[in-house]
Amino acid sequence: MVQVIMGLKGSGKTKLLIDSINTAVKNETGSTVCIEKGNKLMFGVDYRVRLIEASDYEINSFDVLKGFICGLHAGNFDITHIFVDSLYKIVGNEDPADAESFLSWCDAFGVANHIDFTITISADINTATDGIKKYMQA
């Protein structure tokens, strides 16, 4: 399953993300990972969450992020949920078509490996393509 939380800065995405992360840690039996740019989540999430600072690994494109996620899974088959905070900031690409392709990849990868994804995108909801909208909550 892929869930997208999308909105402009100040729209409450971070609070929703933190709540989702903490709920996942409490209710899921596997490992929870959160990839972020910066360390704004450090004090808001449960200590059992594996926080990863994307800048430490030079994640600078959708393809690099895909490879990074594959590497995380290869190193830990117990991951059940991956959170990505500020997708566009991490990859340095704000093209909705590229994001749509990435989300589709996450969906297929998640189904094959029993991993859920929750991803925040800092952008106007009106810029979301149909392929992005299908992963957003109603």
C-alpha positions in Angstrom: 0.0 0.0 0.0 1.2 3.5 -0.8 -0.3 6.5 0.9 0.5 10.1 -0.1 0.1 13.1 2.2 0.3 16.2 0.0 -0.1 19.9 0.7 1.7 23.2 0.8 4.0 24.1 3.6 2.1 24.7 6.9 -0.8 22.5 5.9 -0.3 19.9 8.7 1.6 17.2 6.7 4.3 16.8 9.4 1.8 16.2 12.2 -0.1 13.6 10.1 3.2 11.9 9.3 4.4 11.8 12.9 1.1 10.3 14.0 1.2 7.7 11.2 4.8 6.8 12.1 4.0 6.4 15.8 0.9 4.3 15.0 2.9 2.1 12.7 5.5 1.4 15.4 2.9 0.5 17.9 0.7 -1.7 15.6 3.1 -3.3 13.2 5.4 -6.2 14.0 8.2 -5.3 11.6 10.7 -2.5 11.4 9.7 1.0 10.6 12.0 3.3 8.6 11.7 7.0 7.9 13.8 8.7 5.2 13.9 12.5 5.7 15.9 15.6 4.7 17.0 17.3 7.9 16.2 16.1 11.4 12.9 17.7 12.1 11.2 14.4 13.1 13.9 13.3 15.6 12.1 14.4 18.7 8.5 13.7 17.5 8.7 10.0 16.6 9.1 6.9 18.7 12.7 5.9 19.4 12.3 2.5 17.7 11.9 4.2 14.3 15.0 4.1 12.1 15.4 7.7 11.0 17.6 8.2 8.0 19.0 11.6 6.9 18.9 11.4 3.1 21.6 14.0 2.7 24.1 11.6 4.4 23.7 9.3 1.4 23.6 11.7 -1.5 20.1 10.7 -2.5 19.5 13.1 -5.3 17.1 11.5 -7.8 14.2 9.1 -7.9 16.4 6.3 -9.3 18.9 6.7 -6.4 16.0 6.7 -3.9 14.7 3.4 -5.5 18.2 1.9 -5.2 18.5 3.1 -1.6 15.1 1.5 -0.7 16.1 -1.7 -2.4 19.3 -1.7 -0.3 17.4 -1.1 2.9 15.2 -4.1 2.1 18.2 -6.3 1.2 19.8 -5.5 4.5 16.6 -6.0 6.6 13.8 -8.2 5.3 11.7 -7.3 8.4 10.9 -3.7 7.2 7.1 -3.4 7.0 6.7 0.3 6.6 8.9 3.0 4.9 8.0 6.6 5.4 9.5 9.3 3.1 9.2 12.9 4.3 9.4 15.7 1.7 9.9 13.5 -1.4 10.6 16.5 -3.8 13.2 17.9 -1.4 15.0 14.6 -1.1 15.3 13.8 -4.8 15.6 17.4 -6.1 12.9 16.9 -8.7 9.4 18.4 -8.6 8.1 16.9 -11.8 4.7 15.3 -11.0 5.0 12.7 -13.8 8.3 11.5 -12.3 6.7 11.4 -8.8 3.8 9.4 -10.3 6.2 6.9 -11.8 8.1 6.6 -8.4 4.8 6.0 -6.5 3.8 3.3 -9.0 7.2 1.6 -8.4 6.7 1.9 -4.6 3.3 0.2 -5.0 4.7 -2.7 -7.0 7.8 -3.0 -4.7 5.6 -2.9 -1.6 3.2 -5.6 -2.9 6.1 -7.9 -3.8 7.9 -7.4 -0.5 5.0 -6.7 2.0 6.0 -3.1 2.7 3.7 -0.2 3.1 4.8 3.3 2.1 3.7 6.7 3.4 5.1 9.6 1.5 4.7 13.4 2.0 4.9 15.8 -0.9 5.2 19.5 -0.3 3.2 20.9 -3.2 -0.2 22.3 -4.1 -2.7 19.4 -4.3 -4.0 20.9 -7.5 -0.7 20.0 -9.2 -1.2 16.3 -8.5 -1.7 14.0 -11.5 -4.3 11.3 -11.5 -1.5 8.8 -10.8 -0.6 10.7 -7.6 -4.2 11.3 -6.6 -5.0 7.6 -6.5 -2.6 7.2 -3.6 -4.1 10.1 -1.6 -6.7 9.7 1.1 -10.1 11.0 0.4 
